[in-house]
Amino acid sequence: MDFRLGAAAAALTLSLTSGAALAGDIESGASAFQSQCQNCHNVMNEEGDVLAGRPNVRTGPNLYGIIGRQAGIEEFRYGASLVEAGEEGLVWDEEEMVAYLLDPQGYLRERLDSNRARSQMSFRVRDEATARDVIAFLAQFGAPAEDEAEDGADEDENSEG
Ligand code: HEC
């Protein structure tokens, strides 16, 4: 287990957007997304195609491209704490998102070192394995295909949004 996690983390650090396999199981993640996330979130690409979940679900932000995305930058009325965490450098990777999903408010409090930090996501995933599965599922959407990632055309400064 240590080896797998270490390898996944290393792969993530080296090439966040190369579609490297994560620790979780995509199929379990798909059903966990359905039962636990899609009441509030969907995954919609730039063309407006809904890739996971249902159309017109706006209780939570669009999760397209969430792995490798700065926190709090979708068109959404986020809470101030999540936006602040993003501005201070929070970019979602597997480890950060596991911690967030298990306890969103606790995570933000620790991250911002303030017990006044608040999360507007009033939901938490019960166990780490499920969190990793959902993340593996979500990581499929928005990362460029592996061969495209090679030329690394526009990795930085993609902050329009
Ligand atoms: C009850 C509604 C609800 C459920 C269920 C829910 N979320 Fe959320 N989620 C939200 C809201 C609202 C926010 C915005 C939080 C804020 O502004 O503080 C959010 C934020 C997030 C973010 C940060 C997004 C960003 O742009 O930085 C992620 C990642 C996320 N949710 C993943 C999930 C996953 C994965 C699940 C299922 C396991 C899930 N959420 C279940 C409502 C929900």
Residues whose N, C-alpha, C, O or C-beta is under 5 A from the ligand:
A	BS01	HEC	Q36 C37 C40 T59 G60 P61 Q70 A71 G72 I73 E74 R77 Y78 G79 L82 R118 S119 Q120 M121 S122 F123 V125 V134
